[in-house]
Structures are given as structure tokens and as C-alpha cells.
Amino acid sequence: MNIVVCLKAVPTNVKDPVPKSDGAGILTEGDCFMNASDDYALEQALLLKKDFGTRVTAVTVGSVRSQDILHVSLAKGADEAIRVDADEFDPNIVSFILSRALRDLSYDLILTGVESSDGMSSQVGISLGAQLGLPYVYAVTKMAFGNGEDRLLVTRELGGGRYQTLEVDKPALLCVQSGIAPLTYTPPVKLIHARRKGVPSRSLSDLGITGEELARRRKTKVIEIKPLEKNSSTQWLSGNPEQLARVIIDKISKAL
Amino acid sequence: MTPSREILFNIDVSEAMALYLLMTIPIGLVAYGLARRVSRWKSGRPENRVDQIGHRIWNLLRVSVFHGRIVRRRNTYGGFMHLAIFSGFVTLLIGTSIVMIEADIAVPVFGVSFFHGNFYLGFKLAMNAAGLLLIAGVVMAFYRRLVLRPATQQSSGDDLLLLVFLLVLAIQGFALQCLRLAITRDPWAAWSFVSYPVALALQDVPVETLTGLHQLNWHAHFVTAFLFLGYVAYSKMIHPFTALANVLFRRLRPPGELDPIADLEQADTVGASRLEHFSWAQLMSVDACMHCGRCLEYCPTFSTGKALRPRDLVLELAGLQADRGGLFSGVLGEEANSGRYRWGRGAERELIGGAVSTEEIWDCTTCAACMEQCPVYIEHVPLIVGMRRNLVMEQNSFPPELAPVFTSLERLGNPYQNVPAERAAWTRKLEQPVAQMSEVAASGKSVEYLFFVGCIGSFVPRNQKVTIALIRVLQAAGISFAILGKEETCNGDPARRMGHEYLARQLAAKTVAKLNFYNVKKVVTACPHCFNAIRNEYPQLGGNYEVVHHSQLIAELIASGRLTLDAASSLAQGKVTYHDPCYLGRYNSVYDEPRNVLGALPATDLTEMPRSRNHSFCCGGGGGRAMMKEQRGIRINQERVREALNTGAQMVAAGCPFCMSMLEDGIVGVDAASKLRVHDLAELVAGSLQTPPPRS
């Protein structure tokens, strides 16, 4: 069985991000790291590998700055890693490129995270499932299947603290909810080895994608990025513990 | 008549010669035992320990032969005990050799005799004194092992057997002399001041009896010496060889500098998971241990009931090494022989998990109290960090609470999961703004000091107060300085001490690049961990700066009159005790400046804790321990807080943000918040500034 995990590198240590002049993305500096949500997708894939001996392939679409997340994937235990060399931000375009990249791969399961910390559109996974014509499930918190079975038993999160269990045909695309499995630390020596070895990249033309195809799919534009405005006010309370407790209870009951 | 005596009196010379030949057997055994050990050491990794040879030899004489590191103010009993045994034994050994030279070389080969006259009389005097010293030392040792029984010492049969050997040898020596003096009515007997009274008492015993006893005793003495010599190679009595070798080839680099992993990017294995992964000198060092237990005296883990006991860790390594050497490699001793030596057993044991447990490895606070105490310069911390390196980087095995710390260091450049953009947020609380390096560089100006704030001083509210206080002090003294602000990242020390050399090197390289980019010459920091790393370890990465701890700079500013302190401080009042941070004191020998600063505070009265200066007791937070759970035994910080409370001080002065937070935590833990406060030196000085900077 084969699993493909789609990952995204996000800048975490950003000073002041600005939109690109054409609005096709965000200009950032600094190191990129694994998007937190995708980390869980990878972790889940590697758990399945451990249990069923699945083959895990990690895929990302991004510039050379993204490649380190693939080193991390390999160090953690992925069997193969592919980077499509394209600096794209629009979820329509990223999912389109992914769908092309996955055309050459065999898979029984595609795992993605639920959202990226820099884009937060939560679209790529769903859109990819649609473009590949696969069943897709969003916010998966549990999955169970026996090796060789054609169906998966998948639990997903609903609002209001409820969960839904679905039976899904393979192959399928699952957007994995954060926290599905505890994250493991990347073994440093394996990371060093993976970084030394490097990962292959494929260009858009390798995938037969033309600029026109991309332009046609570019539907969104980033106009402005602003820091969060903090407008909360802090009140310092004083008094002995009993008085403090009274004040706090009073405030809470008013707020309720 | 010239004073002298017949050598080999009452002994058949040819028999004696035959017996002397027999002595080649135990001497051969010693040589064999040493050769086995040397071959084991050679399996270690290369390391240069043969530089500065003159300095090495002088140090060898000073600290070992002259007892510079054995007799210490805090170790007088054991020190003088060793001095007595050592000087007695060595003098007797030299005396025996002199007699041998006279009898077997000088007279038969060169026809020269010197064993007579005043030399002979002085010889008698010296040998009697030496015998007495030896016996006195051995008695002291027995008394300590059997009566005093310090907690840091574990007595095995091996330890006692050795003392018995020495005592028997000395008594036999005296007995021989007493009998000979009684038989020959030696006219110079009084020079043998110990034997003489006994000889007088024996004069009424028939000569035949005395002669018989003398012969018997001579043979018994020979047998004892024979056995003792054979035993040397297989007991801690090998230490004259191994310990001297270790002192001679000791590490001469600063104690606060950990050696880098030379081929980290290429290595297939990192750190130490097998003995061979240590350097030859490290393998030699574990064989130098003779279980004196001094490493335990100020050890925070030993004192609080943790798994780690540095002595046992070293002895376990020595035992493992002996196992690998096969038969005749270990030490004659029982199972629980403190070092748990075995005879050719357990060769299949693993280093980590077998000889040393992971609990032991993670317990260490890297405070170096063991290294400071060890009379023969065994370096425990690098051994432990070596094993941590393997655990973290190769086996991905470490206390689970460290994973978020590592991840945070990687991604955010601080261990606390704080956003890097917020690193300089504390500057908003400043009365007078502080320059940032980027602005300084952009304006084409330069500053004298870079103030390296550090993560804890940047992000943790309590420690931000210290940072702000120090800024006030520096501003009041008119120091030209700037901070890196958002550009600052962790210096790498916690990762390094936790064994994540790869991460540590990345962080350090980043900081070196930044500092070199701004052409920084002088660095001041309020964190001894930043201080130690930048001062001692950054040269490894091409970062060479003059680094001062804020206590040093403040002491200098006070001494030169650039800071004037006022008695009307509300903060710096009353009895204060100073807690020596390990990374400032033991690692960098900064003991006086913080005390000078405290001494300059008009309204405070400095009182010392029993464990201070190089004998300071760790707060429990070093080596990344501040970020790990302390699950076993008494809390180290509470132990230290109790010690501070016992001085009657109302305040502990700290010079380290980690010590500060550990101690404050400890104070809460022992419910002493009303009795004891912790303040950094900078806070005390800032609170006592005569003219506070103008408020904006």
C-alpha cells in the first residue's frame, strides 16, 4: 500500500510579511518549517507505515526554501520525497500542481493537513481530492483499516463536540486534524544524513504545466497583510486572596 | 667506628637473590595489567593532550606529588591522610631502593660504599619517620572508613585489604629493625627512634629466638611485598600510574568549553554509545578513579537522592572497560565493590542502558562540582554530554518535555515557544530607549558593548526586570551599548548541554555570524550560560570577543567611580547571601566581582553559605535541567534554598537568570516566600543608584 502526504513549508520566523507586487503570494524571509497541521498528516502516515509497512511519499510544492521539510520527512521515515519547484500561494494553483504531480504516483491514500498557518484557506486538500476525483474527508481524527481492505473507517470532527464516523472507499484523500497522533522529534542524525543527500525536484514543465494553465486558475490576490491589533485591556487586581476571588467571581458572573 | 650495618643481616644471600628474582613475577603482572589498560585506551578516539608539556609536568608535580589538589581546605582530613601514606610509602620505597643500590650495584659493580656514617644515621632517622607516617596515615584511613564513614565513601573489601597490606608491610618493617637491633645490640640504635624502645625491651629474649623470629619475619615481609605488588595492577593501587597519567594528560582547555564533534555532518555515529566513542584520554581518565568520593561532596544529584553519582558513573565505565579487557583486567572485588568491577564478566553489556542508565545521564546539571573536586582531573560532564549526544541525536531518546524545547529552539530561536518578533518587547518598559545594533550599524556609528540579553532575560517577565535594571545601570554609568533586539537568538548553550550538538552549532553559528557582521568586540551579558558559551565556545566557530559578565562590568564601574551607590535603597537592605552560579564560578572563576558589587552596596551585609565559591551548590537548573522535570529525590533548588535560609539572610543575590528562577521556585516550594527573596545583582545596584536616570 502507498500513502502520499502533501506538505507545505511555512515561514514561522517572519518579521513583516508583505504581499508580492502581483498579489500572487507573500514575500517572506527567514527559514521555513513544516506547517504544523501537515506535521500531523506526516506523523499519521508514518504510524501507518509502522503498522502496515506502507510506503510513504512526501510531496510539496514550493521553492528551494521548502526542501528542508522534505529532509525532515525523510529523516522521520518517509521513503521518498518530491518537491515541485514552484513558488505558488493560491490554493487553486497549488492543488492543481499537486494533482499533476500525483498523476505519476500510485497511492491508496492521500493525507494532508487541514490548514496552513500562512494561508489558512483550508482549500488545498479538498480541492486536490476533487481534482483527482477522490472521496475526501476533512478534519479526520481517527482512521482504521486492515491491510488490503478496500474500505477505510474514518472518524472526523464535527462542530459542537461531535464526531462522525464514515466508511470511505480507497483510494481516498483525508485532511488530517491536528493532534491525531503525538508528534515525534526528528532524529537529528537522520536529518543530517537527509540534508546531505538532498531531495530531487521537478519543474512545472516536467509535469507538463504551462504558464497559461496556471494563469487561468489564479483566482485570488493578496492585497494587504496587517499585524493583529491588540485591543484587549488588562486590569490589575489587588487585595487579599479572598477579595481577589470575590472580584473575579463577580466579573465572571457579569460576563455570563 | 663508622656507623653502618650489615645488609641482609641474618639472611642467606643466595636465597635472598633467588627470592628477588621471584619478584619479577608481580612486577611482570603490573606491567601486563598496565599494558592491557593502555591497549584499551588506545581504542578511543584521537585527542591532542600532549601540548604544553612543560606546563603539564609542572602541574603534575604541583597537584599530585606535592598534593596541591589532594590537600585542600575543604578536604584536610583526607588530604593529610593521603599525604602521610604517600610520603611514608614513597620514602620507604626510596629507602629500600637505596639499600638495594648499595648492595647490588654500588659495592659489587663500582666498589663504592655510601651506606655508612652520617648518611646511614640520617637514613635510619628518615626511615623511622616514614614508617611512622605511613602507619599514622593508614590508621587515619581505617578510622575514616570504619568510624567516621562519610556518606561519600563506600568501603569495600578491596579498600580495606589495601590498608591491611600497607599496615602489615609497615609493621613488618619495624619488627625487622627491632629484632636486628636487639640481636646486634646496634650502638646507633637510638637513631631508629621508633624501633629503639622496642629493641631495648627485647634484649632479654634469648638471641636464638630473636634470630629465628627475624628470619621468619623477613620471609613474611617478602611474601607480603610479593602479594602486594602483584595486587597493585588489579586494585585501585594502580592509581599511582593511572592517576598520574591522567593528571599529566589532563585537558587544559577551559572547563566551560565542550569539545565540538569534529565530523558532525559526515559522521555515521555521534556521541558515545560505546566506550570506543570516547577519546583515548577520556578512557584513560576513568581508570584514574580511586573512588575517593570527593566528586560526590558537592554534587547536587548525589545530595538529593538522584540516580546519578558521578563516582559510580566513572567506575561503571572503568568496570565496563575492564570487562572488555578480559581476565585479569578487572579488580579483585565483590559484586557491590562500589565500582561494581567484575572479572571478565559482562563484556556484552551496553554502555548506555547497561553500564550507565539513561536516568543517570539526564540527572546531571553539568554544574562541574565533581570536576572541580576531583583530585586527578577526571572530567565527568563531557563524559555525560557525550552520552547525551548519542541519545539525542542518534537514538532520538530524551525526556519527552525536551521535544518542544528543541523544536522551539529550531524554529523560534528560543526555548520558550515565544514569537521571535516579541523578543525585544520588554524595551517598551524602558524609561530611556536602548539602541539596537541594526540602527547603530545603519547610522554608521559604533558602540563599545553588545548587551546580549539572552532568551530568559528577554521573554520571562521576572527576568525582564533584571534586564531592565541592568540597562538602567549601564545607562547611569554612561556605557555605550546596544542590543540585537529581534535579531537575537539563543546562543545554543541549552541545546549543547542537552546533547543536541547539531542544533547548538546552528544556533551558535547564527549568533557568531550576526556578531561578526556587526563587528562586535565586547559583549556584556547577565546570563552566565550566554557568557560561558560566547566566551569559551564561540572561538570554535570563529567568534572571538571580549566577554564580560555584568557583575564584572558593574564591579569595575563601581571601582572606577562611574557608579555611585546610595544607602537609601529600599531593595538592597539587610543580610544578603550570594549564590555562585556554576557557569560563572566554577566554569569561569568569577567569584570576587559579584561579591565586590555586593560589598559596595551600603546597606547590605554579605553572609556566605557553607557551600560557596568553587564549592557552590548548584541550583539544579544547569545543563538544560531547568527545562526538564525533576522526578527523583529531594528538589535540588529547595535544598539550596534551605541552605540560604540557614544563613539568616533575607535575600539571595543571584548572578544568573536560571539560578534566579530555580531559587524563586525553590522558595515557593519550601514555603519561605516571607523570609527570603531573590534579586539579581543588577537589580540591587539599580535600586541603589544615587541619581536615577531622568524619567521620560
Interface residues (C-beta under 8 A of the other chain):
Chain A: T12 N13 V14 K15 D31 F33 L183 T184 Y185 T186 P187 P188 V189 L191 I192 R196
Chain B: L264 E265 Q266 A267 T269 V270 V392 M393 E394 Q395 N396 F398 A403 F406 T407 E410 R411 L412 G413 P420 A421 K486 H500 Y502 L503
